[in-house]
Amino acid sequence: MSIRRLPEDVINRIAAGEVVERPASALKELVENAIDAQSTRIAIRLIKGGLDGIEVIDNGIGIPMDEMRLALERHATSKLPENDAIEAVTTLGFRGEALPSIASVARLTLESRTSKSDSGWQIIVDNGQFEKEGIAALPKGTKIKVDSLFSRIPARRKFMRSAKSEYMACHDIVRRLAMTRPDIGFSLEHDGRRVFSLNAGETRQRRVAALIDRTLKDNSVPIEYQRDQMYLEGVASLPTFHRGLADHQYLFVNGRPVKDRLLIGSVRAAYHDLLAKDRHPVLALFLTLPGSDVDINVHPAKGEVRFRDANAVRSLIVGALRESLDLSGFRSAQPADVQAMGKWQKSSEASIETTSSPKEDALHESKSSVSDSSLLFKAKSPDAVRPHSFSAKRPSPSTSDLWSAAAQSSLPPMGRNTTTSPSETSEQTDFPLGLARGQIAATYIVAESRDGLVIVDQHAAHERLVMERMRRALENGQVTSQRLLMPEVVEMDEVSCDLFEQRQDEFAALGLETERFGHEAILVRATPAMLGNCAVKAMIKDLAGEITAYDQSLLLKEKFDHIVATMACHGSVRAGRLLSVAEMNALLREMEITPHSGQCNHGRPTWVKLGHKDIEKLFGRS
């Protein structure tokens, strides 16, 4: 066959394959054009997920009547500067492909009116063929309607997903674009139902929370960071506010929604030691940098970008997120989980248990069972408050004996047996996590603050504190070792021993001194002093497992973080250990001044709070 020029309609259909993959692609191009038209209000209507109809109405500057036909030709645009410098483009669109590509695979109705025109003008194009044009009645702005997308291309139409799936993709596109411009009002309708309506002039944090999750506003940190000519702002969730999928991570470059591996990897790096491996933060980040430092002309869909200095961008994002999360201190996602709250039973609905259960046997009276020499915490101030025993271990009386037992005062008093002084009450206001009042199941610390009740998971909290101490000591070169009186021999398989031996120098920097002991054993001579009396064998085996799992895939710092987290877990207070009031209060005070203490090393919350209003609801007082 000889070489020939393709007809214009064939060229448009080929180009449409890249620009218009599905209804969401067409909708993205139309809404971007509306934003570029300096609109302050954009209304979107969808029919069956956009498969049967898409309508976008804006109040922008409009298209002059004599330019409307030109707007439907390929590579005709008003958005490139006179010198045609693509790097100087500040609009979302610039290629001039969207309208002709959509018009070549659907029936497109374009209506527009400028402020200088007495009436609007309409052009209808049906699958690449001009059908008619004429006067149209409409206010200033542009109205574009797309019907029967891919109706004449059965091969494309049959590969479309269900109307629900296509609607979800369209919803995601509108949500992303609405986040970029809180100064513009957006409304979305689907099959006659109003999905959302956003007012113009909102703050970015309010707009993001309204579109992602309204509880994000109270469980996030603001991001505002600048380095040279790069500026990053946005909202990022606390590590305890996370999801099982990364579908609520929104990234923008110069106001353009993008899905870039570098940006996604930067977010993962910032949260890597704060979340479990299968959990993901919720965030929206807006990066602004000079146009000469980023290439936006990578793909016709304009969803990918390339950075001139990728390392600087990664460093900015990781540094900004880490610094903002550090400033969040001991914050944790609040309030408590709704389902967990729902399991509380009102006293009128609960039946009286006449026999003790294993859980009741596990409740211990909170009193010090450790000597002063073995205290893991140093109390910052003396505390005279005695912990209250929530459930004393005692023989369970029969139902008939309950009243007589109460009459004989055989039950412990249900309140504190000391009078709370005014100075003690006022002291609560100085401590966000309050003062320790007792311990439940030798696992959870109960503290009282001015505005509610705080419950702390002692193992999870201390695990995070130990990890942060080790990290600071490692950064300052102040890690000290504690020699073992008798070296510990840990037996493992030969492969694990080989991998462990290769990392001996790294472990030595963390205060863990080991050496090879035969083919299938490791000899431990010293452990990090801050871990105290830890379970050496279990720690070594867990570290070997971490090396086997992550040695080939993680950067050196990430490997160290995994190792430090494993050591911290073995060196922290275990669940089931009784703590004195001084130890509990010292733990609370250290949490208040330690970054990231609101979540453990696996991303779970270390404390929850029941506000006074929450407690009143449980007793029907609201």
ABEGO torsion letter per residue (X at the ends): XBBBBBBAAAAAAAAAAAABABAAAAAAAAAAAAAAAGBABBBBBBBGGGAABBBBBBABAEBBAAAAAAAABBGBBAABBAAGBAAABABABAAGAAAAAAAAABBBBBBBBBAABABBBBBBBBGGBBABBEBBBBBBEBBBBBBGBGAABAAAAAABBBAAAAAAAAAAAAAAAAAABAABBBBBBBGGBBABBBBBGBBAAAAAAAAABAAAAAABBBBBBBBEABBBBEBBBBAABBBABAAABBBBBGGBBBBBAAAAAAAAAAAAAABBAABBBBBBBBBBBBAAABBABABAAGABBBBABAAAAAAAAAAAAAAAAAAAEABBBOBBBAAAAAABBBAAABBBBABBBAAAAABBBBBBABBAAABABBBABBBABBBBBABBBBBBBBAAAAAAAAAAGABBBABBABBBBAAAAAAAAABAAEBBAEBBGGABBBBBBAAEBBBBBAAAAAAAAAAAAAAAAAAAGABBBBBBABBBBBBBBAAAAAAAAAAAAAAAAAGBBBBBBEAABBBBABBBAAAEBBBAAAAAAAAAAAAAAAAAABBAAAAAAAAAAAAAAAABBBBGBBBBAAAAAAAAAAAAABBGAABBAAGBBABBBBBAAAAAAAAGAX
